[in-house]
């Protein structure tokens, strides 16, 4: 498989709600391998399927040396009052903004064998889970920003070379 190009802000696939995937389908295994290959480049914590062009419910992650993926995930629990954390996104390159995130998150999905996968954690893991789940819902982290910060962020996006 291969490292896939990341889709950037403005690409319609980033606004689509992800469709459920069949874990047993050969195409799903190929998608998972591409997600795993793509997330392993330096500076990456998570990659959602939409970011490589597929509006499908899957993402890969590489947090604290732990590499993995989940299919058909759903947020099972978040805990704590949202806190502002510095956040960026591969689909909004070179920019980062303080984003409200719960300090704990738990996501439940399945793997290629159809077995349950539970991902949970605090800190970067919690942030990544919330970020990737938003992607699967067709939302970018910019939409989670507080109103004034969102206006600043959108002005920065419009000035970006990649836009």
N, C-alpha and C positions, 0 to 999 in steps of 0.2 A: 504494500500500500504506500501511502505517501503523505508528506506534509502538504496541507491544502492552504491556498490563499485565503486570508481573512477578509470577509465582506465588511465594508465600512458604512458608516452613517449615510443614509440616503438609499441604500439598497433595499428594495421592497421585501426581500426574504426576512430581514431583521424585524419587520412589523407583523409577520404572520404568526398566528398561534400554532404551536407545534402539534402535529398529528401523532397519535400513538404508533409505536412500531411493533412489528412481529419479531420477538427475540430469536425465533428459529429460522427466519429468512436469511438466505446467504447474503443478500444485500445489507442486512443489518450488521453482520460480522465485518463486512468490508467498511461500513461506516464507522464502527467502533475502532477498527485499526487505524483509520485515517484520523479520527479524533485523538487517539492515544499518541500517534506520531506528531500531530500538530501541537498538542499541549506541551510537548517536551522541549520546545525551543526555550531558550533563556527568557526569564521574566514573565512566564505564563503560569497562572494558577488554575484556570479553567477555560474550556472552549465548548460552546454549545453548537449543536448541529447546524443551526441557522447561520452561524458565523462562517461555516464552510459551504453554505449554499443549500442546506436541506432543512425544511421546516418540519423537523421530526423531533420527537421527545427523547433526546439523548444528549449527554454531555460527558466530557472527560475532565479530569482534574489532576493536578500535581501540587500538593500542599504538604509542606514539611517532609519532603521526600517520599510521600505516599502517592503513587500513581494508580489511577483507576477510572472507572466509568460507571454510569448508571443509565438504564433505559426506563422510559415511562415513569419518571419520578414525580412525586408529589410532596409538597411540604407537609410534614406530619406535626411539627411543633416549632414555634419560635418562643424565646423567653427573654424577658428583660425589656426595659424601655429602650427604644432606638437611640443609638449614640451616633454622632457624626464621626465617620472614619474617612481617611483619604482613600479615594477610589479612582481607578481608571478602567479603561476597557480597550481591548484590542480593536474593536469596531469604531472607536473614537480615539484614534492614535494620538499620542504625544500630549494628551490633556488629562487632567485629573482634578476632581472636585470633592469637597466634603459631602459625604452621602450618609443619610440616616440608615443604620442597620441594627437589627437586634443583636445582642451579644452572643446569643446561642441559637442554633438552628439544627433541625433534624429533617432529613429527606429520606423517603422510602421509595424504592423502585425495584427493578429486577436486573439480572445479568443475562448474558446470552443463553444460558441454560434455563432461564425462567425462574431461577432461585431468587429469593428476596435479598435485596441489598439495602443496608441501613447506613447512611452517612450522617454523622453528627459531629458537632464541635463548637468551639468558641473561637474568637479571634478571626484569623484569616480563613479558617474552614467555614465558620458561620457566614462570613462575608461572601465567600465564593459561592456557597450554596444558595444564598439569597440572590446573588447577582445572576447566576446561571439559570435559576428558576424563572427570573424575570425575563431572560432571553426566550425561554420556552413559551412564555406567555405573550411574546411579541413586543416586549418593552425593553428599552435601553435604560441604563442606570440614570441617564440625564432626566428621565421622567420622575425619578424618585427624589430629585433635588428639591430643596425648599425654593419657593417662588423667586426670590431675589437672586439666589445662586443659579437657578435655571436660566434666567435672563442673561446673566454673565456668561454662563457656559455656552449658550446658543450663540452669543456674539463671538466667542472664541472659536467655535466650530465654523462659523461663516468666514472667519479670517484664515482658517487653516489651509495650508497648501494642498492637502489631500481632498478637500471638500469640493 
